[in-house]
Amino acid sequence: MRAVIHLKKSDPVLRAIIERVGPCRMEFGPAEFSSLAEAIVYQQLNGKAAVTIFKRFAALAGEPITPEGILKLSDAQLRSVGLSKQKSTYLKDLADKTATGLLDFSCLPKLSDEEVIKHLTQVKGIGVWTAHMFLIFSLRRPNVLPTGDYGVQVAVKKHYKKRKLPKPKDMEKIARAWEPYRSVACWYMWRSLDIKTV
């Protein structure tokens, strides 16, 4: 994989991480409405709880999840599967903006990363972090640096010997060496937290 070769050459810290983690096995989802609805459900929840709530929600809304499937549900139904009032509002806003054509998934692949972020963040509850995750894991953009991601911040602090969590400008400085494959480098940062390191 060209990205891995480049990263190993350009950053000795990352080279050591890549050698410990092994091959890059990024998993991608489709760049569509259902992926974004799922991202909203998963916000600020741990793995198991998120999966359980999402399964209940999908059973109620119908799979694949569509704007129409969400819009037919009442607030009480959304809350009955464990969604907060706030998340229910976000999901309805996403469904509404998609149904009315304000949010257009078919145009996203043609937009720049910045334009995608601007397009997605017009939905309540979708911030820059969610847009970054969509760019990396749905649109498969190779050079995204989610400076607001806690996992990446923790990994950078640990491996680059920072006393505290790095600020976005510090992360951008470190990540210059990773270009044009910052998304892959971030995947390795996340994985590095899963393995026991010295």
Biotite code that builds the C-alpha atoms (Angstrom):
import biotite.structure as struc

atoms = struc.array([
    struc.Atom([0.000, 0.000, 0.000], chain_id="A", res_id=1, res_name="MET", atom_name="CA", element="C"),
    struc.Atom([1.529, 3.265, -1.184], chain_id="A", res_id=2, res_name="ARG", atom_name="CA", element="C"),
    struc.Atom([0.264, 5.191, 1.860], chain_id="A", res_id=3, res_name="ALA", atom_name="CA", element="C"),
    struc.Atom([1.980, 2.866, 4.338], chain_id="A", res_id=4, res_name="VAL", atom_name="CA", element="C"),
    struc.Atom([5.295, 3.002, 2.453], chain_id="A", res_id=5, res_name="ILE", atom_name="CA", element="C"),
    struc.Atom([5.125, 6.810, 2.402], chain_id="A", res_id=6, res_name="HIS", atom_name="CA", element="C"),
    struc.Atom([4.254, 7.055, 6.118], chain_id="A", res_id=7, res_name="LEU", atom_name="CA", element="C"),
    struc.Atom([7.028, 4.676, 7.169], chain_id="A", res_id=8, res_name="LYS", atom_name="CA", element="C"),
    struc.Atom([9.553, 6.730, 5.192], chain_id="A", res_id=9, res_name="LYS", atom_name="CA", element="C"),
    struc.Atom([8.355, 10.154, 6.314], chain_id="A", res_id=10, res_name="SER", atom_name="CA", element="C"),
    struc.Atom([7.842, 9.633, 10.074], chain_id="A", res_id=11, res_name="ASP", atom_name="CA", element="C"),
    struc.Atom([10.030, 7.380, 12.277], chain_id="A", res_id=12, res_name="PRO", atom_name="CA", element="C"),
    struc.Atom([7.485, 7.479, 15.136], chain_id="A", res_id=13, res_name="VAL", atom_name="CA", element="C"),
    struc.Atom([4.743, 6.299, 12.808], chain_id="A", res_id=14, res_name="LEU", atom_name="CA", element="C"),
    struc.Atom([7.055, 3.671, 11.294], chain_id="A", res_id=15, res_name="ARG", atom_name="CA", element="C"),
    struc.Atom([7.406, 2.043, 14.732], chain_id="A", res_id=16, res_name="ALA", atom_name="CA", element="C"),
    struc.Atom([3.598, 2.114, 15.217], chain_id="A", res_id=17, res_name="ILE", atom_name="CA", element="C"),
    struc.Atom([2.964, 0.617, 11.751], chain_id="A", res_id=18, res_name="ILE", atom_name="CA", element="C"),
    struc.Atom([5.441, -2.183, 12.482], chain_id="A", res_id=19, res_name="GLU", atom_name="CA", element="C"),
    struc.Atom([3.606, -3.015, 15.723], chain_id="A", res_id=20, res_name="ARG", atom_name="CA", element="C"),
    struc.Atom([0.044, -2.674, 14.363], chain_id="A", res_id=21, res_name="VAL", atom_name="CA", element="C"),
    struc.Atom([0.629, -4.434, 11.035], chain_id="A", res_id=22, res_name="GLY", atom_name="CA", element="C"),
    struc.Atom([-1.227, -3.994, 7.725], chain_id="A", res_id=23, res_name="PRO", atom_name="CA", element="C"),
    struc.Atom([-3.772, -1.206, 7.333], chain_id="A", res_id=24, res_name="CYS", atom_name="CA", element="C"),
    struc.Atom([-7.283, -2.669, 7.437], chain_id="A", res_id=25, res_name="ARG", atom_name="CA", element="C"),
    struc.Atom([-9.521, 0.373, 7.240], chain_id="A", res_id=26, res_name="MET", atom_name="CA", element="C"),
    struc.Atom([-13.196, -0.498, 6.911], chain_id="A", res_id=27, res_name="GLU", atom_name="CA", element="C"),
    struc.Atom([-15.410, 1.765, 4.855], chain_id="A", res_id=28, res_name="PHE", atom_name="CA", element="C"),
    struc.Atom([-19.156, 2.350, 4.796], chain_id="A", res_id=29, res_name="GLY", atom_name="CA", element="C"),
    struc.Atom([-21.303, 3.695, 1.984], chain_id="A", res_id=30, res_name="PRO", atom_name="CA", element="C"),
    struc.Atom([-21.422, 7.472, 1.424], chain_id="A", res_id=31, res_name="ALA", atom_name="CA", element="C"),
    struc.Atom([-25.138, 7.723, 1.969], chain_id="A", res_id=32, res_name="GLU", atom_name="CA", element="C"),
    struc.Atom([-27.899, 8.896, 4.264], chain_id="A", res_id=33, res_name="PHE", atom_name="CA", element="C"),
    struc.Atom([-27.932, 5.753, 6.453], chain_id="A", res_id=34, res_name="SER", atom_name="CA", element="C"),
    struc.Atom([-24.214, 6.151, 7.331], chain_id="A", res_id=35, res_name="SER", atom_name="CA", element="C"),
    struc.Atom([-24.799, 9.675, 8.590], chain_id="A", res_id=36, res_name="LEU", atom_name="CA", element="C"),
    struc.Atom([-27.892, 8.649, 10.567], chain_id="A", res_id=37, res_name="ALA", atom_name="CA", element="C"),
    struc.Atom([-25.808, 5.896, 12.169], chain_id="A", res_id=38, res_name="GLU", atom_name="CA", element="C"),
    struc.Atom([-23.028, 8.396, 12.985], chain_id="A", res_id=39, res_name="ALA", atom_name="CA", element="C"),
    struc.Atom([-25.549, 10.567, 14.853], chain_id="A", res_id=40, res_name="ILE", atom_name="CA", element="C"),
    struc.Atom([-26.816, 7.590, 16.882], chain_id="A", res_id=41, res_name="VAL", atom_name="CA", element="C"),
    struc.Atom([-23.212, 6.663, 17.799], chain_id="A", res_id=42, res_name="TYR", atom_name="CA", element="C"),
    struc.Atom([-22.197, 10.143, 19.000], chain_id="A", res_id=43, res_name="GLN", atom_name="CA", element="C"),
    struc.Atom([-20.948, 10.186, 22.612], chain_id="A", res_id=44, res_name="GLN", atom_name="CA", element="C"),
    struc.Atom([-21.872, 6.553, 23.276], chain_id="A", res_id=45, res_name="LEU", atom_name="CA", element="C"),
    struc.Atom([-19.625, 3.619, 24.001], chain_id="A", res_id=46, res_name="ASN", atom_name="CA", element="C"),
    struc.Atom([-19.543, 0.710, 21.544], chain_id="A", res_id=47, res_name="GLY", atom_name="CA", element="C"),
    struc.Atom([-22.032, -1.764, 23.049], chain_id="A", res_id=48, res_name="LYS", atom_name="CA", element="C"),
    struc.Atom([-24.677, 0.788, 24.027], chain_id="A", res_id=49, res_name="ALA", atom_name="CA", element="C"),
    struc.Atom([-24.447, 2.434, 20.597], chain_id="A", res_id=50, res_name="ALA", atom_name="CA", element="C"),
    struc.Atom([-24.850, -0.888, 18.766], chain_id="A", res_id=51, res_name="VAL", atom_name="CA", element="C"),
    struc.Atom([-27.877, -1.853, 20.883], chain_id="A", res_id=52, res_name="THR", atom_name="CA", element="C"),
    struc.Atom([-29.611, 1.505, 20.410], chain_id="A", res_id=53, res_name="ILE", atom_name="CA", element="C"),
    struc.Atom([-28.827, 1.559, 16.698], chain_id="A", res_id=54, res_name="PHE", atom_name="CA", element="C"),
    struc.Atom([-30.246, -1.967, 16.204], chain_id="A", res_id=55, res_name="LYS", atom_name="CA", element="C"),
    struc.Atom([-33.483, -0.990, 17.968], chain_id="A", res_id=56, res_name="ARG", atom_name="CA", element="C"),
    struc.Atom([-33.697, 2.233, 15.983], chain_id="A", res_id=57, res_name="PHE", atom_name="CA", element="C"),
    struc.Atom([-33.091, 0.425, 12.654], chain_id="A", res_id=58, res_name="ALA", atom_name="CA", element="C"),
    struc.Atom([-35.762, -2.156, 13.502], chain_id="A", res_id=59, res_name="ALA", atom_name="CA", element="C"),
    struc.Atom([-38.240, 0.681, 14.058], chain_id="A", res_id=60, res_name="LEU", atom_name="CA", element="C"),
    struc.Atom([-37.262, 2.913, 11.115], chain_id="A", res_id=61, res_name="ALA", atom_name="CA", element="C"),
    struc.Atom([-36.684, 0.047, 8.660], chain_id="A", res_id=62, res_name="GLY", atom_name="CA", element="C"),
    struc.Atom([-33.469, -0.964, 6.929], chain_id="A", res_id=63, res_name="GLU", atom_name="CA", element="C"),
    struc.Atom([-31.789, 0.570, 5.079], chain_id="A", res_id=64, res_name="PRO", atom_name="CA", element="C"),
    struc.Atom([-32.569, 3.708, 7.051], chain_id="A", res_id=65, res_name="ILE", atom_name="CA", element="C"),
    struc.Atom([-34.223, 6.355, 4.880], chain_id="A", res_id=66, res_name="THR", atom_name="CA", element="C"),
    struc.Atom([-35.445, 9.919, 5.517], chain_id="A", res_id=67, res_name="PRO", atom_name="CA", element="C"),
    struc.Atom([-39.035, 8.673, 5.115], chain_id="A", res_id=68, res_name="GLU", atom_name="CA", element="C"),
    struc.Atom([-38.429, 5.895, 7.652], chain_id="A", res_id=69, res_name="GLY", atom_name="CA", element="C"),
    struc.Atom([-37.325, 8.435, 10.263], chain_id="A", res_id=70, res_name="ILE", atom_name="CA", element="C"),
    struc.Atom([-39.960, 11.067, 9.480], chain_id="A", res_id=71, res_name="LEU", atom_name="CA", element="C"),
    struc.Atom([-42.810, 8.585, 10.048], chain_id="A", res_id=72, res_name="LYS", atom_name="CA", element="C"),
    struc.Atom([-41.673, 8.004, 13.652], chain_id="A", res_id=73, res_name="LEU", atom_name="CA", element="C"),
    struc.Atom([-42.952, 10.030, 16.580], chain_id="A", res_id=74, res_name="SER", atom_name="CA", element="C"),
    struc.Atom([-40.657, 11.533, 19.219], chain_id="A", res_id=75, res_name="ASP", atom_name="CA", element="C"),
    struc.Atom([-42.045, 9.001, 21.710], chain_id="A", res_id=76, res_name="ALA", atom_name="CA", element="C"),
    struc.Atom([-41.113, 6.116, 19.388], chain_id="A", res_id=77, res_name="GLN", atom_name="CA", element="C"),
    struc.Atom([-37.587, 7.463, 18.955], chain_id="A", res_id=78, res_name="LEU", atom_name="CA", element="C"),
    struc.Atom([-37.203, 7.841, 22.722], chain_id="A", res_id=79, res_name="ARG", atom_name="CA", element="C"),
    struc.Atom([-38.556, 4.314, 23.275], chain_id="A", res_id=80, res_name="SER", atom_name="CA", element="C"),
    struc.Atom([-35.445, 2.833, 21.582], chain_id="A", res_id=81, res_name="VAL", atom_name="CA", element="C"),
    struc.Atom([-33.091, 4.823, 23.808], chain_id="A", res_id=82, res_name="GLY", atom_name="CA", element="C"),
    struc.Atom([-32.484, 7.934, 21.721], chain_id="A", res_id=83, res_name="LEU", atom_name="CA", element="C"),
    struc.Atom([-32.250, 11.197, 23.641], chain_id="A", res_id=84, res_name="SER", atom_name="CA", element="C"),
    struc.Atom([-34.570, 14.076, 22.816], chain_id="A", res_id=85, res_name="LYS", atom_name="CA", element="C"),
    struc.Atom([-31.563, 15.886, 21.325], chain_id="A", res_id=86, res_name="GLN", atom_name="CA", element="C"),
    struc.Atom([-30.538, 12.981, 19.053], chain_id="A", res_id=87, res_name="LYS", atom_name="CA", element="C"),
    struc.Atom([-34.153, 12.538, 17.922], chain_id="A", res_id=88, res_name="SER", atom_name="CA", element="C"),
    struc.Atom([-34.138, 16.213, 16.889], chain_id="A", res_id=89, res_name="THR", atom_name="CA", element="C"),
    struc.Atom([-30.858, 15.725, 14.995], chain_id="A", res_id=90, res_name="TYR", atom_name="CA", element="C"),
    struc.Atom([-32.131, 12.634, 13.160], chain_id="A", res_id=91, res_name="LEU", atom_name="CA", element="C"),
    struc.Atom([-35.367, 14.412, 12.184], chain_id="A", res_id=92, res_name="LYS", atom_name="CA", element="C"),
    struc.Atom([-33.397, 17.435, 10.949], chain_id="A", res_id=93, res_name="ASP", atom_name="CA", element="C"),
    struc.Atom([-31.124, 15.166, 8.884], chain_id="A", res_id=94, res_name="LEU", atom_name="CA", element="C"),
    struc.Atom([-34.144, 13.338, 7.438], chain_id="A", res_id=95, res_name="ALA", atom_name="CA", element="C"),
    struc.Atom([-36.004, 16.583, 6.723], chain_id="A", res_id=96, res_name="ASP", atom_name="CA", element="C"),
    struc.Atom([-33.046, 18.307, 5.033], chain_id="A", res_id=97, res_name="LYS", atom_name="CA", element="C"),
    struc.Atom([-32.406, 15.197, 2.908], chain_id="A", res_id=98, res_name="THR", atom_name="CA", element="C"),
    struc.Atom([-36.078, 14.718, 1.966], chain_id="A", res_id=99, res_name="ALA", atom_name="CA", element="C"),
    struc.Atom([-36.352, 18.358, 0.852], chain_id="A", res_id=100, res_name="THR", atom_name="CA", element="C"),
    struc.Atom([-33.119, 18.141, -1.167], chain_id="A", res_id=101, res_name="GLY", atom_name="CA", element="C"),
    struc.Atom([-31.178, 20.637, 0.940], chain_id="A", res_id=102, res_name="LEU", atom_name="CA", element="C"),
    struc.Atom([-28.726, 17.844, 1.736], chain_id="A", res_id=103, res_name="LEU", atom_name="CA", element="C"),
    struc.Atom([-27.728, 16.019, -1.435], chain_id="A", res_id=104, res_name="ASP", atom_name="CA", element="C"),
    struc.Atom([-25.612, 12.892, -1.004], chain_id="A", res_id=105, res_name="PHE", atom_name="CA", element="C"),
    struc.Atom([-25.126, 12.430, -4.753], chain_id="A", res_id=106, res_name="SER", atom_name="CA", element="C"),
    struc.Atom([-23.108, 15.667, -5.002], chain_id="A", res_id=107, res_name="CYS", atom_name="CA", element="C"),
    struc.Atom([-20.725, 14.871, -2.119], chain_id="A", res_id=108, res_name="LEU", atom_name="CA", element="C"),
    struc.Atom([-18.115, 12.850, -4.070], chain_id="A", res_id=109, res_name="PRO", atom_name="CA", element="C"),
    struc.Atom([-17.553, 15.836, -6.382], chain_id="A", res_id=110, res_name="LYS", atom_name="CA", element="C"),
    struc.Atom([-17.029, 18.346, -3.543], chain_id="A", res_id=111, res_name="LEU", atom_name="CA", element="C"),
    struc.Atom([-13.745, 19.264, -1.845], chain_id="A", res_id=112, res_name="SER", atom_name="CA", element="C"),
    struc.Atom([-13.230, 18.189, 1.789], chain_id="A", res_id=113, res_name="ASP", atom_name="CA", element="C"),
    struc.Atom([-14.045, 21.742, 2.973], chain_id="A", res_id=114, res_name="GLU", atom_name="CA", element="C"),
    struc.Atom([-17.223, 21.850, 0.871], chain_id="A", res_id=115, res_name="GLU", atom_name="CA", element="C"),
    struc.Atom([-18.355, 18.460, 2.230], chain_id="A", res_id=116, res_name="VAL", atom_name="CA", element="C"),
    struc.Atom([-17.845, 19.716, 5.806], chain_id="A", res_id=117, res_name="ILE", atom_name="CA", element="C"),
    struc.Atom([-19.859, 22.862, 5.031], chain_id="A", res_id=118, res_name="LYS", atom_name="CA", element="C"),
    struc.Atom([-22.624, 20.818, 3.352], chain_id="A", res_id=119, res_name="HIS", atom_name="CA", element="C"),
    struc.Atom([-22.957, 18.285, 6.194], chain_id="A", res_id=120, res_name="LEU", atom_name="CA", element="C"),
    struc.Atom([-22.672, 20.694, 9.121], chain_id="A", res_id=121, res_name="THR", atom_name="CA", element="C"),
    struc.Atom([-25.830, 22.530, 8.044], chain_id="A", res_id=122, res_name="GLN", atom_name="CA", element="C"),
    struc.Atom([-27.641, 19.646, 9.784], chain_id="A", res_id=123, res_name="VAL", atom_name="CA", element="C"),
    struc.Atom([-28.260, 20.078, 13.528], chain_id="A", res_id=124, res_name="LYS", atom_name="CA", element="C"),
    struc.Atom([-26.014, 17.752, 15.494], chain_id="A", res_id=125, res_name="GLY", atom_name="CA", element="C"),
    struc.Atom([-23.481, 17.227, 12.730], chain_id="A", res_id=126, res_name="ILE", atom_name="CA", element="C"),
    struc.Atom([-20.287, 18.969, 13.634], chain_id="A", res_id=127, res_name="GLY", atom_name="CA", element="C"),
    struc.Atom([-16.855, 18.993, 12.101], chain_id="A", res_id=128, res_name="VAL", atom_name="CA", element="C"),
    struc.Atom([-15.857, 15.717, 13.837], chain_id="A", res_id=129, res_name="TRP", atom_name="CA", element="C"),
    struc.Atom([-18.805, 13.788, 12.316], chain_id="A", res_id=130, res_name="THR", atom_name="CA", element="C"),
    struc.Atom([-18.063, 15.348, 8.916], chain_id="A", res_id=131, res_name="ALA", atom_name="CA", element="C"),
    struc.Atom([-14.398, 14.284, 9.251], chain_id="A", res_id=132, res_name="HIS", atom_name="CA", element="C"),
    struc.Atom([-15.440, 10.686, 10.046], chain_id="A", res_id=133, res_name="MET", atom_name="CA", element="C"),
    struc.Atom([-17.776, 10.704, 7.019], chain_id="A", res_id=134, res_name="PHE", atom_name="CA", element="C"),
    struc.Atom([-14.949, 11.998, 4.808], chain_id="A", res_id=135, res_name="LEU", atom_name="CA", element="C"),
    struc.Atom([-12.579, 9.256, 6.021], chain_id="A", res_id=136, res_name="ILE", atom_name="CA", element="C"),
    struc.Atom([-14.849, 6.218, 6.328], chain_id="A", res_id=137, res_name="PHE", atom_name="CA", element="C"),
    struc.Atom([-17.605, 6.900, 3.773], chain_id="A", res_id=138, res_name="SER", atom_name="CA", element="C"),
    struc.Atom([-16.062, 9.101, 1.087], chain_id="A", res_id=139, res_name="LEU", atom_name="CA", element="C"),
    struc.Atom([-12.646, 7.419, 1.549], chain_id="A", res_id=140, res_name="ARG", atom_name="CA", element="C"),
    struc.Atom([-10.756, 10.701, 1.447], chain_id="A", res_id=141, res_name="ARG", atom_name="CA", element="C"),
    struc.Atom([-7.076, 9.931, 2.040], chain_id="A", res_id=142, res_name="PRO", atom_name="CA", element="C"),
    struc.Atom([-5.836, 13.162, 3.605], chain_id="A", res_id=143, res_name="ASN", atom_name="CA", element="C"),
    struc.Atom([-8.206, 14.072, 6.462], chain_id="A", res_id=144, res_name="VAL", atom_name="CA", element="C"),
    struc.Atom([-6.843, 15.142, 9.854], chain_id="A", res_id=145, res_name="LEU", atom_name="CA", element="C"),
    struc.Atom([-9.600, 15.144, 12.513], chain_id="A", res_id=146, res_name="PRO", atom_name="CA", element="C"),
    struc.Atom([-7.873, 17.504, 14.942], chain_id="A", res_id=147, res_name="THR", atom_name="CA", element="C"),
    struc.Atom([-10.908, 17.345, 17.251], chain_id="A", res_id=148, res_name="GLY", atom_name="CA", element="C"),
    struc.Atom([-10.758, 13.564, 17.636], chain_id="A", res_id=149, res_name="ASP", atom_name="CA", element="C"),
    struc.Atom([-9.915, 12.561, 21.202], chain_id="A", res_id=150, res_name="TYR", atom_name="CA", element="C"),
    struc.Atom([-8.333, 9.228, 20.201], chain_id="A", res_id=151, res_name="GLY", atom_name="CA", element="C"),
    struc.Atom([-5.964, 10.865, 17.724], chain_id="A", res_id=152, res_name="VAL", atom_name="CA", element="C"),
    struc.Atom([-5.104, 13.546, 20.292], chain_id="A", res_id=153, res_name="GLN", atom_name="CA", element="C"),
    struc.Atom([-4.322, 10.915, 22.958], chain_id="A", res_id=154, res_name="VAL", atom_name="CA", element="C"),
    struc.Atom([-2.175, 8.889, 20.526], chain_id="A", res_id=155, res_name="ALA", atom_name="CA", element="C"),
    struc.Atom([-0.247, 11.983, 19.382], chain_id="A", res_id=156, res_name="VAL", atom_name="CA", element="C"),
    struc.Atom([0.341, 13.014, 23.028], chain_id="A", res_id=157, res_name="LYS", atom_name="CA", element="C"),
    struc.Atom([1.589, 9.514, 23.889], chain_id="A", res_id=158, res_name="LYS", atom_name="CA", element="C"),
    struc.Atom([3.783, 8.768, 20.857], chain_id="A", res_id=159, res_name="HIS", atom_name="CA", element="C"),
    struc.Atom([5.160, 12.255, 20.259], chain_id="A", res_id=160, res_name="TYR", atom_name="CA", element="C"),
    struc.Atom([5.927, 12.780, 23.955], chain_id="A", res_id=161, res_name="LYS", atom_name="CA", element="C"),
    struc.Atom([3.680, 15.795, 24.545], chain_id="A", res_id=162, res_name="LYS", atom_name="CA", element="C"),
    struc.Atom([2.959, 16.862, 28.124], chain_id="A", res_id=163, res_name="ARG", atom_name="CA", element="C"),
    struc.Atom([-0.699, 17.568, 27.369], chain_id="A", res_id=164, res_name="LYS", atom_name="CA", element="C"),
    struc.Atom([-3.224, 16.913, 24.607], chain_id="A", res_id=165, res_name="LEU", atom_name="CA", element="C"),
    struc.Atom([-2.027, 18.667, 21.451], chain_id="A", res_id=166, res_name="PRO", atom_name="CA", element="C"),
    struc.Atom([-3.826, 21.687, 20.040], chain_id="A", res_id=167, res_name="LYS", atom_name="CA", element="C"),
    struc.Atom([-4.994, 21.564, 16.378], chain_id="A", res_id=168, res_name="PRO", atom_name="CA", element="C"),
    struc.Atom([-2.008, 23.626, 15.171], chain_id="A", res_id=169, res_name="LYS", atom_name="CA", element="C"),
    struc.Atom([0.440, 21.232, 16.910], chain_id="A", res_id=170, res_name="ASP", atom_name="CA", element="C"),
    struc.Atom([-1.299, 18.242, 15.326], chain_id="A", res_id=171, res_name="MET", atom_name="CA", element="C"),
    struc.Atom([-1.183, 19.885, 11.905], chain_id="A", res_id=172, res_name="GLU", atom_name="CA", element="C"),
    struc.Atom([2.570, 20.467, 12.313], chain_id="A", res_id=173, res_name="LYS", atom_name="CA", element="C"),
    struc.Atom([3.212, 16.793, 13.186], chain_id="A", res_id=174, res_name="ILE", atom_name="CA", element="C"),
    struc.Atom([0.848, 15.623, 10.433], chain_id="A", res_id=175, res_name="ALA", atom_name="CA", element="C"),
    struc.Atom([2.661, 17.568, 7.691], chain_id="A", res_id=176, res_name="ARG", atom_name="CA", element="C"),
    struc.Atom([4.935, 14.555, 7.307], chain_id="A", res_id=177, res_name="ALA", atom_name="CA", element="C"),
    struc.Atom([1.868, 12.316, 6.831], chain_id="A", res_id=178, res_name="TRP", atom_name="CA", element="C"),
    struc.Atom([0.486, 14.171, 3.809], chain_id="A", res_id=179, res_name="GLU", atom_name="CA", element="C"),
    struc.Atom([-1.139, 13.153, 1.485], chain_id="A", res_id=180, res_name="PRO", atom_name="CA", element="C"),
    struc.Atom([-2.198, 10.173, 3.656], chain_id="A", res_id=181, res_name="TYR", atom_name="CA", element="C"),
    struc.Atom([-3.271, 11.729, 6.954], chain_id="A", res_id=182, res_name="ARG", atom_name="CA", element="C"),
    struc.Atom([-6.430, 9.550, 7.113], chain_id="A", res_id=183, res_name="SER", atom_name="CA", element="C"),
    struc.Atom([-4.323, 6.363, 7.087], chain_id="A", res_id=184, res_name="VAL", atom_name="CA", element="C"),
    struc.Atom([-1.948, 7.837, 9.683], chain_id="A", res_id=185, res_name="ALA", atom_name="CA", element="C"),
    struc.Atom([-4.957, 8.574, 11.928], chain_id="A", res_id=186, res_name="CYS", atom_name="CA", element="C"),
    struc.Atom([-6.182, 4.993, 11.527], chain_id="A", res_id=187, res_name="TRP", atom_name="CA", element="C"),
    struc.Atom([-2.774, 3.886, 12.846], chain_id="A", res_id=188, res_name="TYR", atom_name="CA", element="C"),
    struc.Atom([-3.029, 6.397, 15.698], chain_id="A", res_id=189, res_name="MET", atom_name="CA", element="C"),
    struc.Atom([-6.394, 4.883, 16.734], chain_id="A", res_id=190, res_name="TRP", atom_name="CA", element="C"),
    struc.Atom([-5.079, 1.313, 16.432], chain_id="A", res_id=191, res_name="ARG", atom_name="CA", element="C"),
    struc.Atom([-1.957, 2.164, 18.422], chain_id="A", res_id=192, res_name="SER", atom_name="CA", element="C"),
    struc.Atom([-4.190, 2.762, 21.456], chain_id="A", res_id=193, res_name="LEU", atom_name="CA", element="C"),
    struc.Atom([-5.608, -0.778, 21.151], chain_id="A", res_id=194, res_name="ASP", atom_name="CA", element="C"),
    struc.Atom([-2.251, -2.551, 21.445], chain_id="A", res_id=195, res_name="ILE", atom_name="CA", element="C"),
    struc.Atom([0.015, -2.744, 24.433], chain_id="A", res_id=196, res_name="LYS", atom_name="CA", element="C"),
    struc.Atom([2.970, -0.512, 23.795], chain_id="A", res_id=197, res_name="THR", atom_name="CA", element="C"),
    struc.Atom([6.066, 0.121, 25.852], chain_id="A", res_id=198, res_name="VAL", atom_name="CA", element="C"),
])
